[in-house]
Amino acid sequence: MEETVNDVVAEPPSWAELLGCNNWEGLLDPLDLSLRRFLLLCGDFCQCTYDAFDDDDNSPYAGSSRYGEKSFFHKVKFPSASAYQISSFLYATATLDIPVTPDRETSFIGYVATSASTLPGGRGEIYVVWRGTKTNKEWIDVAHFEPVPASAITPAADPAPNVMDGWLRIYTSSNPNSQSQTLSARDQLRAQILQLQGLYKDENLSIVVTGHSLGAALAVLSAFDLVENVVVPDIPVTAVVFGCPRVGDGAFVERLRTHRNLKILHAKNVLDPIPFYPQGFGYSGAGVEMVVDSRKSPWLRVIPKDLMDFHNLQGMLHVVAGWHGEEGEFEVAVKRSLALVNKSCAFLKDECKIPGSWWVAENRGMMLNEEGDWVLKPPLDDDCPAVPE
């Protein structure tokens, strides 16, 4: 699974071209090696949010990140853990009309990270990363598919374009009773970007917003919010999304296009049903599409045990690693462990001998304390980075 000679180019695209300054013209078919690596980096950023999320409903820490900001990338085995640092975690609130434990409405949903090598006068990179749906309360919000005006995000637009109610709820709702975060995801993000924009004001700054599934919808919505209300026009903002559902109507898509510094690249599996949700109401897809077909891979099931495996993030990243167009043969161009596909599903064929859904927290989050009792390990905010294995 080594990189192939055919993918080596004499002059790789510039950083601006990778961010879509030319709408990725000439880079998608055949898929440029540098862009392929960039897509895989963004996908790995997204995977971190899933791997760190505590989804054990019996845990008092359910809905939080299992790992602190300092050790986060090392604990989830992120391939480039030493190259990036967490600036802030992001939390989102799912709104319900029934009584629930207040803090369970608000969950860890992503983070803001920067390149650890950012230096004054150099290239400043900010990454905003959103995860997909994990909690039952988020699934309820995601089912609110009716369109609503995005007037809070587009105060200058008259009339305001419509976006899906569920996406907007999760992005803009706050929880004053939460012990983890009382601000909305939107307010947290805006405050972080304003702070970082000031910190790196003398640098060639760029912002990459990425996400999968629900996280992809939040990536498009938040990237639009940033160019509409927060960042100055000369800062490029690029949304790299995976399996993105529809976010808004045609007027919303047209409003997106008015911002010259906003670009959207959507990688999706042709068999994935989620990019077609929701149907009707004038909803429309946004951005440049890079469509891959999981049937090209000799290692993936043509008909998986669970049809939602077509939407699985690691399955998509595996295909991106070996994609050479509809007419080309599947050939892995960037070395990537095949086992990653089955992290949270069983998409690989049985002959690969990789167990399904193998990523679990060590000892299900239990630890042996000084008194000799096994107890749940609390999330740590100041733990030191672990040594990569």
C-alpha positions in Angstrom: 0.0 0.0 0.0 2.8 2.4 -0.9 2.4 5.6 -2.8 2.4 5.1 -6.6 4.8 6.7 -9.1 1.9 7.8 -11.2 0.7 10.2 -8.5 4.0 12.1 -8.3 3.8 15.5 -9.9 6.6 17.9 -10.7 4.9 21.0 -9.4 2.4 20.3 -6.6 -0.5 22.8 -6.2 0.0 25.8 -4.0 -1.7 26.0 -0.6 -4.2 28.5 -2.1 -5.0 26.0 -4.9 -5.5 23.2 -2.3 -7.9 25.6 -0.5 -9.9 26.0 -3.8 -8.9 29.4 -5.2 -9.4 27.9 -8.6 -12.3 25.7 -7.5 -9.9 22.7 -7.6 -9.9 22.8 -11.4 -7.5 20.1 -12.8 -7.0 18.6 -9.3 -10.0 16.2 -9.0 -9.8 14.0 -12.1 -7.2 12.6 -11.8 -7.1 13.3 -8.1 -3.9 15.2 -7.3 -1.7 13.6 -4.7 -1.4 16.7 -2.6 -5.1 17.2 -2.6 -5.6 13.6 -1.7 -3.4 14.0 1.3 -5.2 17.2 2.3 -8.6 15.4 2.1 -7.3 12.5 4.2 -5.9 15.0 6.8 -9.3 16.7 7.1 -11.0 13.3 7.4 -8.6 12.2 10.1 -9.4 15.4 12.0 -13.0 14.5 11.8 -12.4 10.9 13.0 -10.8 12.3 16.2 -14.1 13.7 17.3 -15.7 10.3 17.1 -12.8 8.4 18.8 -12.7 10.8 21.7 -16.5 11.1 22.3 -17.8 9.4 25.5 -21.1 7.9 24.4 -21.6 5.6 27.3 -25.0 6.6 28.7 -24.2 5.0 32.1 -21.2 7.3 32.5 -21.5 10.6 34.4 -19.1 12.0 31.8 -21.3 10.9 28.8 -21.2 13.5 26.1 -17.8 14.8 26.9 -14.4 14.2 25.4 -12.5 11.3 27.0 -9.3 13.2 26.6 -8.0 16.6 27.5 -6.9 19.2 25.1 -3.1 18.7 25.6 -3.1 15.0 25.0 -6.1 14.8 22.7 -4.4 14.1 19.4 -2.0 11.6 20.9 -4.7 9.7 22.7 -6.8 9.2 19.6 -3.7 8.1 17.6 -3.9 11.0 15.2 -1.2 10.4 12.5 0.1 14.0 12.8 -0.4 14.5 16.5 2.7 16.6 17.1 2.0 18.9 14.2 -1.2 20.4 15.6 -2.5 21.7 18.9 -6.0 22.2 20.2 -7.0 25.8 20.7 -10.4 25.0 22.2 -13.1 22.3 22.4 -16.5 23.1 21.0 -19.8 22.0 22.6 -23.3 22.0 21.1 -26.7 21.9 22.6 -29.5 19.7 21.4 -32.9 21.4 22.2 -35.7 19.2 23.5 -39.3 20.0 24.5 -39.2 17.3 27.3 -37.6 17.4 30.7 -34.0 16.0 30.7 -30.9 16.3 32.8 -29.8 19.8 31.8 -26.2 19.0 31.1 -27.0 16.0 29.0 -28.4 18.4 26.4 -24.9 19.8 25.8 -22.1 17.6 24.3 -18.6 17.8 23.0 -19.0 18.2 19.2 -15.7 19.3 17.9 -12.7 21.6 18.3 -10.6 24.4 16.9 -7.0 23.5 16.2 -3.9 25.3 14.9 -0.7 24.2 13.3 1.9 23.8 15.9 4.5 25.2 13.6 2.7 28.5 13.0 5.3 31.3 13.3 5.1 35.1 13.0 5.3 36.0 9.3 4.5 32.5 8.2 1.4 30.6 7.1 -1.2 30.5 9.9 -3.6 27.5 9.7 -6.8 27.3 11.7 -8.9 24.1 11.6 -12.5 23.9 12.8 -13.7 20.4 13.1 -17.3 19.1 13.7 -18.4 15.5 14.5 -21.5 13.7 13.2 -24.6 12.8 15.1 -24.0 10.7 18.3 -26.7 11.4 20.9 -30.4 10.6 20.8 -31.2 14.3 21.4 -29.2 15.3 18.4 -31.0 12.7 16.3 -34.3 14.4 17.4 -33.0 17.8 16.2 -31.7 16.3 13.0 -35.3 15.1 12.3 -36.4 18.8 12.2 -36.0 19.1 8.4 -38.4 22.0 7.8 -36.7 25.2 6.4 -36.4 28.3 8.6 -34.9 31.7 7.7 -31.2 32.0 8.6 -31.8 35.7 9.6 -29.6 35.4 12.7 -26.6 34.5 10.5 -27.5 36.7 7.5 -28.7 40.0 8.9 -27.8 41.8 5.7 -29.9 39.5 3.4 -33.5 40.5 2.8 -35.2 38.2 2.6 -33.0 35.8 4.5 -32.3 32.4 2.8 -33.7 29.3 4.4 -31.6 26.6 6.1 -32.8 23.3 7.8 -34.2 23.9 11.2 -32.3 21.0 12.8 -28.8 22.2 11.7 -29.5 25.8 12.8 -30.8 24.6 16.2 -27.7 22.6 17.0 -25.5 25.5 15.9 -27.2 28.3 17.7 -28.8 26.8 20.8 -27.4 27.5 24.2 -27.8 25.9 27.6 -27.4 28.3 30.6 -27.6 25.3 33.0 -24.7 23.4 31.4 -21.6 22.7 33.5 -19.5 22.2 30.5 -20.4 25.2 28.3 -23.3 27.7 28.5 -22.7 29.4 25.2 -23.9 28.2 21.8 -21.6 26.4 19.4 -21.8 29.5 17.2 -20.8 31.9 20.0 -17.9 29.7 21.1 -16.6 29.4 17.5 -16.9 33.1 16.8 -15.1 34.1 20.0 -12.3 31.6 19.1 -11.8 32.8 15.6 -11.8 36.5 16.6 -9.2 35.7 19.2 -7.0 33.7 16.7 -7.5 36.3 14.0 -6.1 38.9 16.3 -3.3 36.6 17.5 -2.1 35.8 13.9 -3.0 39.2 12.3 0.5 39.5 10.8 0.4 36.1 9.2 -0.9 34.6 6.0 -4.0 33.2 7.8 -6.4 30.6 6.4 -9.3 28.7 7.9 -10.3 25.1 7.1 -13.7 24.0 8.4 -14.3 20.2 8.2 -16.9 17.7 9.3 -18.7 14.5 8.5 -22.5 14.0 8.3 -24.1 16.4 10.8 -20.6 17.8 11.2 -20.5 18.4 7.5 -23.7 20.4 7.7 -22.3 22.4 10.6 -19.1 22.9 8.7 -21.0 24.5 5.8 -23.2 26.6 8.1 -20.3 27.8 10.3 -18.0 28.5 7.3 -20.8 30.6 5.9 -21.3 32.4 9.2 -17.5 33.1 9.4 -17.3 34.8 6.0 -20.7 36.5 6.5 -20.0 38.0 9.9 -16.5 37.4 11.4 -13.4 37.2 9.2 -12.1 39.8 6.9 -12.6 39.2 3.1 -8.9 38.5 2.4 -8.8 35.4 4.7 -9.7 32.2 2.8 -12.3 30.0 4.4 -12.6 26.5 3.0 -15.1 23.8 4.0 -14.0 20.3 3.3 -16.9 18.0 4.0 -17.7 14.3 3.9 -21.1 12.8 3.3 -22.7 16.2 3.7 -26.5 16.5 3.8 -28.3 19.5 2.3 -28.0 22.6 4.4 -30.2 25.2 2.8 -32.3 26.2 -0.2 -31.2 27.7 -3.5 -31.1 31.2 -2.1 -28.7 30.0 0.6 -26.5 28.4 -2.0 -26.5 31.6 -4.1 -25.6 33.6 -0.9 -22.7 31.3 -0.3 -21.4 32.0 -3.8 -21.3 35.8 -3.2 -18.3 35.3 -0.9 -15.2 35.0 -3.0 -13.2 33.8 0.0 -15.5 30.9 0.8 -14.9 27.5 -1.0 -16.6 24.2 -0.3 -15.3 20.8 -1.4 -17.7 17.8 -0.8 -16.4 14.3 -0.9 -19.1 11.7 -1.0 -19.8 8.0 -1.8 -22.1 7.7 -4.8 -24.1 5.0 -2.8 -24.4 7.2 0.4 -28.1 8.3 0.9 -27.3 11.1 3.4 -26.2 13.8 0.9 -29.8 13.6 -0.5 -31.3 14.5 2.9 -33.6 16.4 3.3 -35.7 16.0 0.3 -38.0 18.8 -1.1 -38.5 22.3 0.3 -36.1 23.7 -2.3 -33.0 22.3 -0.5 -29.9 22.1 -2.7 -26.4 20.8 -2.4 -23.5 23.2 -2.1 -19.9 23.4 -3.3 -17.7 21.4 -5.7 -18.4 17.6 -5.5 -15.8 14.8 -5.5 -17.9 11.7 -5.9 -16.2 8.3 -5.2 -17.6 4.8 -5.5 -16.9 2.3 -2.7 -17.6 -0.6 -5.1 -14.2 0.1 -6.7 -12.3 -1.1 -3.7 -11.6 -4.9 -3.7 -11.6 -4.9 0.1 -15.1 -3.4 0.8 -18.3 -5.3 0.8 -20.4 -4.6 -2.4 -23.5 -5.0 -0.2 -22.6 -4.2 3.4 -24.3 -5.7 6.4 -25.5 -2.2 7.3 -26.4 0.0 4.4 -25.2 3.0 6.5 -21.7 1.7 6.0 -21.9 3.5 2.6 -21.9 6.7 4.8 -19.1 5.6 7.1 -16.3 8.1 7.3 -13.4 5.7 7.4 -14.9 3.8 4.4 -14.9 7.0 2.5 -11.4 7.9 3.4 -10.2 4.4 2.3 -11.8 5.0 -1.1 -10.3 8.5 -1.4 -6.8 6.9 -0.7 -7.2 4.7 -3.7 -9.5 6.6 -6.1 -8.4 7.1 -9.7 -11.7 8.1 -11.2 -14.7 6.2 -12.6 -12.6 4.7 -15.4 -9.4 4.1 -13.4 -8.5 1.0 -11.3 -8.5 1.2 -7.6 -4.9 1.6 -6.4 -3.9 3.0 -3.0 -1.9 6.1 -3.6 -1.3 7.1 0.1 -0.3 4.5 2.6 -3.2 3.9 5.0 -4.0 1.0 7.4 -6.8 -1.1 6.0 -8.0 -1.8 9.5 -9.1 1.8 10.0 -12.2 1.0 7.8 -13.6 -1.2 10.5 -13.1 1.2 13.4 -16.8 1.7 13.9 -18.4 -0.6 11.3 -17.9 -3.9 9.5 -17.5 -2.7 6.0 -14.4 -4.9 5.2 -14.9 -8.3 3.6 -14.5 -11.3 5.9 -11.3 -12.4 4.2 -9.6 -9.2 5.5 -9.7 -10.8 9.0 -10.4 -7.4 10.7 -13.0 -7.4 13.5 -15.8 -4.9 13.1 -16.2 -1.8 15.3 -12.9 -2.5 17.1 -12.2 1.1 18.5 -13.2 1.2 22.1 -11.9 3.1 25.1 -9.3 1.3 27.1 -11.1 -0.8 29.8 -14.3 1.0 28.8 -13.1 4.1 30.6 -12.4 2.3 33.9 -9.2 2.8 35.9 -7.7 1.4 39.0 -7.4 4.2 41.7 -4.9 4.4 44.6 -7.3 2.7 46.9 -7.5 -0.3 44.7 -11.0 0.4 43.4 -12.0 0.4 39.7 -13.6 3.7 38.9 -14.6 5.7 35.9 -11.7 7.8 34.7 -12.8 11.5 34.5 -11.9 13.6 31.5 -8.7 15.5 32.0 -8.1 19.0 30.9 -4.5 19.4 31.9 -3.0 16.0 31.2 0.4 15.8 29.5 0.8 14.4 26.0 1.3 10.7 25.8 4.3 9.3 23.9 3.0 8.0 20.5 3.3 4.3 20.2 
